[in-house]
């Protein structure tokens, strides 16, 4: 079977490139390496997308890997890698905290809506642990149980009593959960190096949180 014949019927080469190639937006990105390939035989129906961007010195600055596939009869997007690198030897040229992730997600979301993607899943690591809940991502079932346990244990440790307030499941209220000046949400999210999260694009509350965050 020819390589191109393994692409799903919903794959559109031009539309995918438009959605996933990183916009320079004034940053000195000199070269972009983009690929979209069908999943290997035996791994289901889907597409792997890889993007790598280098600066004008040839240094890798942005990495992205996405998998869009059919799971249980619905389309799911897995955000496996999104990394933005700064160069300490050139502190005047910053790539982190320049809105790259936000712009990238906004472009991908337009494609997901066109395709009918139902869920976006990821493992939130490093700064992502504190960012993705703000976009409406919820901790998956096992992770949610662990997070709640950490919040309650931390509350008992610091305040010597049981927490009786409800614990938000997503949004800025989860990340910014506080008791007085103590950042319960941030501390609990930092208790693990990675949290499994998912965004249900068909859930009206999650979409409301997402749309509000994307407008910031």
N, C-alpha and C positions, 0 to 999 in steps of 0.2 A: 504494500500500500504506500502510495506517495506521501511524503511528509505533510504536504498541504491538505491532503484528504482527511487527516486526523483532526483538523480543527473543527470545533462544534459549529453548528449552523448559525449560532448567535454571534460568532466572532466576526468583527469588522476591523480589518487591519488599520485603516486610516483613523477610525474612531478610537481604537485602543491607543494608538500612538499619540493622538491629541490629548487623551485623558491622562497619560502617565509620564510623558516627557516633561521634565522639570523646567519651569519658566525661570530664566536668569534673573528677571526683575531687578536689573541694575548690578547684580553680583558678577564678578569676573569668572564666570563659568565658560571655559573655552571649548570643551568637547563633551559630547554626550554619547554614550554607548547604550543602545536600546535593543532589546530582543523580546519577541513574543513567540512562544513555541507551544504546541499542543502537548498535553500530558503523554508520557510514554504509554505504550500498550500495556494494559493490565492495571493502570492507575486511575481509570475512570475517564470521564468526559470533562475537559477543562483546558485552561491555558495558564502557563507560567509567564509572568512578565518580569523582566530584569532591566533596571536602569542604573547606570553609573555615570557620574559627572565629575570631570576634572577641571581644575582651574587653569589659568594661563601659564602656570609653572609645571603643569602635568601632574599635580598632586590630587589624589582622590578626595572629593569634598562631599558628595552625596551618593548614597546607595539606597536602592529601593528594590524590593522583591515582593510580588503579589501573585497569588494563585486564585483564579476564579474558576469554580467547578460546580458540577451538579452533585448535591449530597441529599439523599433521600427524596429526590424529585424536585428539590428547590436549588436555586443558585446561591452559593455562599462565596464570599470573598475573604481570603485569609491574608492578613497583612503580616508577613513573616519577618521582613526587615525594613526598617527605615532609619538610616543613620546619617547624621550631618556632622562633619568634622571641621574643627578649627585648627589652625596652624599656630602653635605658641610662638614660633619665630616671626610671625607676621601678625601681631595683635591688632593692627589697624584695619585688617580685612577680616571681618567676621561673617560666618555663615550660620552659626547657631543663633537662635532668637531673632531671626530675620523674617519669620512668617512662612518659611519654605514648607513646613509640614501642613500648615493651615491651607495654603494655596493648593498644595498637592492633593489634600483630602477633598477640597471643594470640587476640583476638576474630576477626581475619581468618582465622587458621589453622583455627579451628573450622568456619568456612564452607567453606574450601578442602577440608577433609577430607570434609565432607558432599557437596560437589560432585564430588569425585574429581580435584581439581587435582593434576597430576603434578609441575610445576616452578614455582618462583618465581624470576624473573630481575630483576636491577636493575643500575644503574651506581652503585657505591658512591663517593660523593664526600665531601670534608671529613671530619668525624668518622666518617661511615659506613664509611670505608675501614678503620677500626680496630675497628668494632663488629660489622658483619655477619658476618665470618668466625667470630666467637665463637658465632654462632647456627647454624653448620654450613654457611654459604654457601661454595662453592668458587669459586676463580677459573676462569673459562672457559678453554678450551684455550690460545688464544693468549696470554691474560693470565697464565696459569700459567707458561708458558714464559718470559715476560718477567720475572715475579717471581723465579723461580728464578735467572735470569741476574743479576738485580740483587743478590740475596742473595750469590751466589758471588763476584761482582765486589767487593762491599763487604767481604766477608770477606778476600779477597786484599789489598785496599787497606789494611785496618786491621791485619791480622795477618801479612801477608806469606807466606801459604801457602794451599793449597787446602782448601776445606771438604769433609770426607769424611762428615759426618753426614747422615742423611736429613732432608729438609725437609718438615714437615707440610703437608697440603693444606687443612686447615680447623681450626676450633676455637680455643680459647685458646692452644693450643700453637703455632699459626702466628703469632698476634699477639704472643705473649710469647717468641718465639724469641730467645735471647740467647747470647752468648759472653762468659762472665764478666759484667761489668756493661754490656756493649755491646748495645743493643736492636736486633739485626739485623732482626727482623720488623717493628718499627715504622718503622725507617729505610727498609726496602724498600717498605713500603706507602705511605710518604710520597713515594716517588720519582715517582709519577704523581698527577695531580689526580683521576682517576677510574679505577676498575677494574671491568670487567664480571664479575659474579658470578652464580651460580645455586645454588638449593637444590633438591635432588632429594628430594621428599617421600616417595618410595617406597624410598629407600635407608635401611636399618636403622641404619647408623653415623651418617649425617647426622641422622636423627630422634633418635637417642640424644643427640647433642650439642645439638640444638635443645631437646629436652625438659629436659635438665639446665640449660641456660641460662635457659629460661623460668621455672624454679623459683627462681632466685636472687632 
